[in-house]
Amino acid sequence: MKRNKWILMVNGALLSLFAACSADAPVEMVQDDGRVEIRVNSSILSSVEPATKAVLDGMINSGFGTDLDVAFARADAGDEGSYTTYQTTALNGTAATASKTLSFSPAEYYLANGSKTKLIGWYPRRSGVTFTQGTKVVNFGTIDGKTDIMATPLKEGDKNTNIASLAFSHLLTQISVKVYAPDAATQTLWGKVKSIKITGKKQGCTITLPEATAADGTTITGPSFTGTDDLDLVSADPVTPSTAITYPLEMGVGATADAAVMAGYAMFAPQADDAIELQIDLATGGLQKTKISVPVDGGFKAGTSYAVTLKFTSAGITPAVSVTDWVNGTPITDIEI
């Protein structure tokens, strides 16, 4: 499975996000008690610009315009070198927009005695997202369609051998939807788009962290999704989620899909086997439902964005699907409805 990832250099108290370029030289800061904090400046590898807020709308990539909130669970080995469990409270991490570095508040350090530490992280960190030490469950609450969800594998290091890197992987899939009619008469036949929903995709999302004793590189269990409510399409442009789309929406008119207008986007649980269903409520045409078949390359994958174009004709709705720039993939054949 191809996924767009954040790569983070992790050293001492500071995790530095980097692309495939060299970072600034690290500066080692040694405290009086022997704890080590290393600061490294760097950048993020990505392609799409999300909006400006600490928990961003849209896919998370390099262009965030304010500090980004993440969280980590930490486990420390005892003097004998063995682990028991994670700390009770998750660590508060912040990725700074100016320096593109990730730090903890309060600062975190490797153990002064040289014992090892393990870290595993997730996004977003916000009100309503909880971590339970006993079950190792991170509960993200109900998916809203606009918030990216990501997690890292478990990584281990100490003050002498720092954790070299961490990668945040996307856990959700995404679709964006455009709409158009071939001529004005057909546009009038259907009327304006009042709303678009994705059937059954407004779900709760949880992940389970591996045991603190698990090997370096062990990944989460899940994500797990529960619930069957319908998910509203987010009325914003997926490339610039701060750009709102006004409903009722007048569909584009033209002979080709180039005339289609953006109706919105949504992120939700990946789906391997079944088609997804869109519910389109139209001012004149009423409620219409159309199926988007599973892509031939293995379903609606995590970390992949699919562009859905709905063509409204006098005979019905024709959806066409392709893969957009979150990650490359195989285009999907047009589906006649």
Buried (B, 14 or more C-beta within 10 A) or exposed (E): EBBBBBBBBBBBBBBBBBBEEEBEEBEEBBEEEEBBBBBBBBBBBBBBBBBBBBBBBBBBBBBBEBBBBBBBBBBBBEEEEEBEEBBEEBBBBBBBBEBBBBBBEEEBBBBBEEBBBBBBBBBBBBEEBEBBBEEBBBBBBBBBBBBBBBBBBBBBBBBEEBBEBBBBBBBBBBBBBBBBBBEEEBBEBBBBBBBBBBBBBBBBBBBBBBBBBBEEEBBBEBBBBEBEBBBBBBBBBBBBBBEEBEBEBBBBBEEEBEBBBBBBBBBBBBBEEEBBBBBBBBEEBEEBEBBBBBBEBBBBBBBBBBBBBBBBBEEEBBBBBBBBBBBEBEBBEEBEB
